[in-house]
Amino acid sequence: MKRKKSGHIPGYDYGTESVSKSPVTLEELRQLEEVVGWTLEEAKWLRVAAETLVPQAEQMVDAWRAVIGQTPQLGASFLKPDGKPDENYKAAVERRFVRWVSDVCLQEHDQAWLDYQEEIGRRHTPSKKNETDGGETPSNVPLRYLIGFSAMIITSAREFLSASERSHEDLTRMQDAWARAVLLSVALWARAYTAEGLW
Ligand code: HEM
């Protein structure tokens, strides 16, 4: 299916005033980056990876969505009260997910980026799930599935990166940078699930 590639993405509020400031400080972000092994070198390799991944972002999201569709405990997050998938909700989320592939690879880790990580985390929890698209689906993506699914997001990139002409060694660097960036994001998103002082 051909989708619109550019233009305004409904509900995509990156860098806008509708996104609240993250309670995580930039200093805490830098400390977490250190733990994840995120460095300027990793950022460089992820920009190289983006040359191959961003043009395939829709296919990547299609592949992840296929897994969600085949896994009832994941698909449950997209069901209406009548038990049928909310197609409008799914389509709205999909466009922002495609955009995320580019953002995770290319955006600088500044305050706007940090703020949007908190926003994405909240959009998986009762704090904000459904709010953006007016959905009536379950109000929470269980944290265990958010963390567990990162394995899928990380390992599936290898197949898409293999379209690159780069050496095996370079592919490994790109894969590692992708893994670190995904885990860094999920670690930040997890904050929205935790009680004060536990994150
Ligand atoms: C590492 C794993 C995951 C990644 C990278 C990811 C990424 C994203 C992104 C980028 C968005 C859109 C954020 C925005 O509004 O700009 C989103 C929303 C959403 N994701 Fe995830 N996600 C992950 C895991 C999961 C899992 C396991 C589920 C459950 C099936 C899930 C269900 C959803 C839902 C329902 C929304 C829409 C929330 C709303 O605004 O109502 N996600 N996700």
Boltz pocket constraint, residues with backbone or C-beta under 6 A from the ligand:
constraints:
  - pocket:
      binder: B
      contacts: [[A, 11], [A, 12], [A, 13], [A, 68], [A, 73], [A, 74], [A, 75], [A, 77], [A, 78], [A, 93], [A, 96], [A, 97], [A, 100], [A, 120], [A, 123], [A, 124], [A, 128], [A, 129], [A, 130], [A, 131], [A, 132], [A, 133], [A, 135], [A, 141], [A, 142], [A, 145], [A, 146], [A, 147], [A, 149], [A, 150], [A, 151], [A, 153], [A, 182], [A, 186]]
      max_distance: 6.0
